[in-house]
Amino acid sequence: MSQLTNDAPEGILLVDKPQGITSHDVVGKMRRVFHMKKVGHAGTLDPMATGMLLILIGKATKASQYLMSMDKEYTGRVKLGVITDSQDADGEITEERPVPELTEEQVKAEMKTFIGDQYQTPPMFSAKKINGQKLYKLARQGKTVEREPRVIHISRFDITKFALPEVSFIVGTSKGAYVRTIAHDLGERFGCGGHLNELRRTAVGQFRIENASTIEELENMSPSTLRKQLIPVIQAVPSHAL
């Protein structure tokens, strides 16, 4: 692809992140695509997760805090009966327990109790910083530190497929909610534990995954087509928030 010219591009780029790479890896790839350093993102996705990542190009990086505060929607799958140290499939299995003979209605009823405001303790395997250190770095050293619970909001938590020991779901959350912790907590409610086996972010605020482009698609676009993918910041962020 030829280098972008004229005035520096700016705007919000909707990227469908693949599994196995970090959000920072996506930023690096977009820096190369746009031939510019001023590129960021609004809301980390774990390497295991796929889906919507808001990439901020140029002056759009100023809107990162506002964009990160928007509600999120995810689809995912929890595997009951298997507990991992990271609360997801990337972690080491720490315990296995028998899964009770649950009905779909029992699981639905329990999931409904998650709706609303609640306190959630960030997992040790997370990018949250305490005293300047990222929790996951401490966790890899075998350390556990006290984490302050924080208020999150869950707007929906519904089953999309019921096939024990796995339950597929769709969940709507506020900023700062860890879906793997929600999956872990659901397993604990039934006494068997569980972990997040799959996660895909399908929406951030009004932005839907259906409108996102893959990294490969973006890498193969012409400069003029690339610019057309950029959403003006003013369409997503009130002027007073900039």
Backbone torsions as a table, in degrees:
resi	resn	phi	psi	omega
1	MET	NA	137.1	179.4
2	SER	-75.6	156.7	-175.3
3	GLN	-71.0	140.1	177.2
4	LEU	-66.3	139.2	-177.2
5	THR	-124.0	-171.2	-179.7
6	ASN	62.9	-147.0	-177.4
7	ASP	-68.1	146.7	-177.2
8	ALA	-63.1	134.4	179.5
9	PRO	-68.9	152.3	174.6
10	GLU	-152.4	148.4	178.8
11	GLY	148.9	-176.3	-178.8
12	ILE	-102.1	128.7	-179.1
13	LEU	-112.2	128.0	179.8
14	LEU	-92.9	114.2	-176.9
15	VAL	-116.7	135.1	175.3
16	ASP	-91.6	97.8	-176.5
17	LYS	-70.0	132.0	175.6
18	PRO	-81.6	169.6	178.6
19	GLN	-75.4	149.6	170.8
20	GLY	94.7	-2.9	176.0
21	ILE	-127.3	158.8	-178.9
22	THR	-85.9	165.5	175.0
23	SER	-62.7	-35.8	178.1
24	HIS	-65.4	-34.2	175.6
25	ASP	-60.8	-40.8	179.6
26	VAL	-64.6	-41.9	177.3
27	VAL	-57.8	-44.6	179.6
28	GLY	-60.9	-41.4	178.7
29	LYS	-65.7	-38.5	179.9
30	MET	-72.4	-28.7	173.8
31	ARG	-62.4	-39.1	178.9
32	ARG	-71.8	-39.1	179.6
33	VAL	-62.7	-43.5	-176.9
34	PHE	-92.8	-3.5	179.7
35	HIS	54.6	46.1	178.9
36	MET	-152.3	152.3	-177.4
37	LYS	-88.1	-26.4	-173.9
38	LYS	-80.1	77.5	179.8
39	VAL	-136.5	135.0	177.7
40	GLY	-141.5	-170.0	176.2
41	HIS	-139.7	163.7	-178.2
42	ALA	-121.1	77.5	176.1
43	GLY	115.6	108.2	-175.8
44	THR	-68.8	143.1	167.7
45	LEU	-115.0	134.5	176.7
46	ASP	-61.5	155.4	178.0
47	PRO	-54.2	-35.5	-179.5
48	MET	-67.6	-28.3	-173.8
49	ALA	-82.3	153.2	174.5
50	THR	-121.2	173.0	171.1
51	GLY	109.2	-156.0	-166.5
52	MET	-63.3	120.3	172.9
53	LEU	-128.7	122.2	178.0
54	LEU	-84.4	113.0	177.8
55	ILE	-98.6	131.3	-175.0
56	LEU	-106.8	121.9	-175.7
57	ILE	-106.4	130.1	175.9
58	GLY	63.3	-133.5	-176.4
59	LYS	-64.5	-13.8	178.6
60	ALA	-64.0	-18.4	178.6
61	THR	-60.8	-22.8	178.6
62	LYS	-65.3	-20.2	-176.4
63	ALA	-93.9	9.0	-172.5
64	SER	-58.9	-43.8	-176.7
65	GLN	-63.2	-40.8	179.3
66	TYR	-66.9	-45.9	-177.7
67	LEU	-64.7	-35.3	178.7
68	MET	-68.1	-21.6	-177.5
69	SER	-81.5	-6.5	-176.9
70	MET	-74.0	153.5	178.8
71	ASP	-67.0	155.1	-178.6
72	LYS	-123.1	157.3	172.7
73	GLU	-130.3	139.2	-178.9
74	TYR	-135.8	152.4	163.1
75	THR	-113.0	150.5	-177.8
76	GLY	-165.1	-177.1	179.9
77	ARG	-143.9	129.3	177.0
78	VAL	-106.3	137.6	174.8
79	LYS	-105.9	114.3	-179.3
80	LEU	-79.5	152.1	174.8
81	GLY	90.6	-8.4	-179.8
82	VAL	-128.0	121.9	-178.5
83	ILE	-107.6	135.6	177.0
84	THR	-121.8	159.8	-177.1
85	ASP	-69.2	-21.6	-179.8
86	SER	-101.7	-2.5	-177.9
87	GLN	71.5	6.9	175.6
88	ASP	-139.0	-178.8	-173.4
89	ALA	-71.1	-13.0	178.3
90	ASP	-79.3	-12.7	-175.6
91	GLY	-89.2	176.7	176.9
92	GLU	-87.6	138.2	177.4
93	ILE	-68.5	126.5	-179.5
94	THR	-108.0	-21.7	-177.9
95	GLU	-163.9	147.0	173.4
96	GLU	-128.4	136.0	-178.8
97	ARG	-132.9	153.0	176.7
98	PRO	-66.6	142.2	178.9
99	VAL	-92.6	125.3	179.7
100	PRO	-65.5	163.5	-179.7
101	GLU	-78.8	82.5	-177.9
102	LEU	-88.2	148.8	172.2
103	THR	-99.0	161.9	178.4
104	GLU	-61.0	-37.6	-179.6
105	GLU	-65.0	-37.3	177.8
106	GLN	-63.7	-42.6	-179.3
107	VAL	-68.5	-42.5	177.3
108	LYS	-57.4	-44.8	-178.2
109	ALA	-62.3	-40.5	179.7
110	GLU	-69.0	-38.7	179.6
111	MET	-63.3	-33.5	179.2
112	LYS	-62.7	-28.1	-178.6
113	THR	-71.8	-12.7	177.8
114	PHE	-81.0	-15.9	-175.6
115	ILE	-67.5	135.9	177.7
116	GLY	111.4	-167.0	179.4
117	ASP	-81.6	144.5	178.3
118	GLN	-161.7	163.5	173.9
119	TYR	-89.8	136.9	176.4
120	GLN	-131.6	132.2	176.9
121	THR	-90.4	122.0	179.3
122	PRO	-57.1	138.8	179.2
123	PRO	-70.1	156.6	177.9
124	MET	-63.2	-37.8	178.0
125	PHE	-84.0	78.2	178.3
126	SER	-150.3	164.9	-177.6
127	ALA	-85.6	1.2	178.9
128	LYS	-61.7	140.1	-179.4
129	LYS	-100.5	138.8	171.4
130	ILE	-129.5	122.9	-175.5
131	ASN	53.8	39.5	175.3
132	GLY	80.4	-0.1	-179.3
133	GLN	-113.1	135.6	177.4
134	LYS	-71.6	135.6	-175.6
135	LEU	-58.8	-39.8	-175.6
136	TYR	-65.2	-27.9	177.6
137	LYS	-69.8	-37.5	175.9
138	LEU	-68.4	-40.2	-179.3
139	ALA	-61.8	-38.8	179.3
140	ARG	-66.9	-20.6	176.1
141	GLN	-89.5	4.3	179.6
142	GLY	80.9	14.3	-177.9
143	LYS	-96.7	145.9	173.7
144	THR	-126.1	129.9	179.5
145	VAL	-122.2	160.3	179.0
146	GLU	-67.3	131.6	177.3
147	ARG	-119.1	136.7	-179.6
148	GLU	-77.8	121.8	175.3
149	PRO	-61.8	148.0	178.0
150	ARG	-131.7	156.0	-177.4
151	VAL	-79.4	128.9	172.9
152	ILE	-124.9	167.6	177.5
153	HIS	-129.2	132.3	175.0
154	ILE	-112.4	118.7	-175.7
155	SER	-91.3	-25.7	175.8
156	ARG	-156.9	152.7	178.6
157	PHE	-157.2	94.5	-171.7
158	ASP	-124.1	148.8	175.9
159	ILE	-78.0	135.5	172.6
160	THR	-110.4	-21.8	175.4
161	LYS	-157.5	134.3	-178.7
162	PHE	-117.8	110.3	-177.9
163	ALA	-150.1	74.7	-176.5
164	LEU	-49.4	139.5	12.2
165	PRO	-85.8	12.4	-179.2
166	GLU	-109.9	143.9	176.7
167	VAL	-131.5	118.8	176.6
168	SER	-90.0	147.5	-172.3
169	PHE	-149.4	168.6	167.6
170	ILE	-126.5	136.7	-176.7
171	VAL	-138.3	140.5	174.9
172	GLY	-112.1	129.1	-174.8
173	THR	-133.9	163.5	172.4
174	SER	-86.6	176.3	174.7
175	LYS	-56.4	140.7	172.4
176	GLY	85.3	-1.0	179.9
177	ALA	-81.8	137.1	176.1
178	TYR	-100.1	114.7	-177.7
179	VAL	-67.7	-33.2	179.2
180	ARG	-66.4	-29.6	176.0
181	THR	-71.9	-36.4	175.3
182	ILE	-61.2	-44.5	179.2
183	ALA	-63.1	-44.6	178.1
184	HIS	-59.9	-46.7	-178.3
185	ASP	-64.8	-35.4	177.8
186	LEU	-61.8	-43.9	178.5
187	GLY	-62.2	-38.2	179.8
188	GLU	-65.8	-32.0	179.3
189	ARG	-60.5	-29.5	-178.8
190	PHE	-98.0	2.3	176.8
191	GLY	79.2	-0.5	-176.4
192	CYS	-107.7	-10.2	-176.5
193	GLY	71.4	179.4	179.2
194	GLY	174.5	170.8	177.2
195	HIS	-145.5	160.8	179.7
196	LEU	-78.1	121.2	-174.9
197	ASN	-99.9	-19.5	-176.9
198	GLU	-160.5	143.8	179.1
199	LEU	-150.7	134.3	176.6
200	ARG	-138.3	123.6	177.3
201	ARG	-83.4	121.2	-174.6
202	THR	-103.6	-15.1	179.2
203	ALA	-160.0	147.2	170.2
204	VAL	-131.6	112.7	-174.8
205	GLY	57.4	-128.9	-179.4
206	GLN	-86.2	-2.8	-177.2
207	PHE	-86.6	128.5	-177.1
208	ARG	-110.5	148.4	-178.0
209	ILE	-61.7	-26.7	-179.7
210	GLU	-61.0	-22.7	-177.8
211	ASN	-99.0	4.4	-178.2
212	ALA	-87.8	157.7	177.2
213	SER	-111.6	150.8	175.5
214	THR	-78.7	163.2	177.6
215	ILE	-60.5	-42.2	-179.5
216	GLU	-61.3	-42.5	178.2
217	GLU	-60.8	-43.8	-178.5
218	LEU	-66.4	-38.6	-179.5
219	GLU	-65.4	-23.0	-177.8
220	ASN	-101.1	4.6	-179.8
221	MET	-83.1	151.0	173.4
222	SER	-74.1	160.7	178.5
223	PRO	-54.9	-41.4	-178.4
224	SER	-67.9	-38.1	178.3
225	THR	-68.8	-37.4	177.6
226	LEU	-58.9	-45.2	-179.1
227	ARG	-61.8	-32.4	-179.7
228	LYS	-69.2	-18.9	179.1
229	GLN	-79.8	-15.5	-175.6
230	LEU	-79.7	126.1	179.1
231	ILE	-92.1	124.3	178.6
232	PRO	-56.7	136.4	-176.8
233	VAL	-57.9	-36.9	-176.4
234	ILE	-62.0	-22.1	177.7
235	GLN	-74.1	-20.3	-175.6
236	ALA	-114.6	-23.3	-172.8
237	VAL	-124.1	126.8	175.7
238	PRO	-58.5	144.8	-176.3
239	SER	-58.4	-30.8	-177.9
240	HIS	-71.6	-14.8	-178.9
241	ALA	-89.4	-7.7	-177.4
242	LEU	-90.6	NA	NA
